[in-house]
Amino acid sequence: MPIGAPEKARPQFVLFGDSITEQSFKLGGWGASLANTYSRKADVIVRGYGGYNTRWALFLLNHLFPPNSLTPPAVVTIFFGANDAALLGQTSERQYVPLEEYKENLRKIVKHLKDCSSTTLVVLITPPPIDEDGRKEYSRSVYGENAMKQPERTNDNTGTYARQCVELAKELNVPCIDLWSKMQETIGWQERFLSDGLHLTKEGNAVVHQEVVRVLIDNHLQAERMKHDFPHHSMIDGNHPEKAFAAES
């Protein structure tokens, strides 16, 4: 345990990403489900920034993950790419990041986290697939006649970013959740997993939660085997509660 760290501090799981991460604590969100799974075992902290790409995320690293921290996170998920893959010449081109830069930005993020703590488990997550018809339908519902005529993202293009994410994970020997491929294994994934062609439905969130938990279990972070931070109520003597807490000290 780092010098000066609180003795009973829970491990921290930090979720770092764009709007899909920012929205992860909504009802049925994957972050909320993760917090429930690891209740009293770990603190799940959301650091999601809607609209951000990996280029802008680099400016946050020293603020969110300061070097020499006495309590570095046990786990960090890195979930970017949906905005980096926006198309040039379309409505979201301000968010566009070239493919190779995207990969190098992810590399810098992983390096920063590993420089802060070699024990932090870093998990890369690819962007989800894109339902282009769903994106256009959403745009029409919001903007009417001013809706975009061409998709600002395509599934094929997003897939190239997902593959770069997977490739980098192999290079750096860190876990990766290939969400882009995983979701497309299910027939009807477009409506089942995506609410507006990009963001996640409750079922889409469930897929992310399931995959993150799988990676955590593979890395010896199974919730059932982690200790509660204080005694379970069944271990507390109603007449002499101090005994249970003395055993913890």
Disulfide bonds with the S-S distance in Angstrom:
none
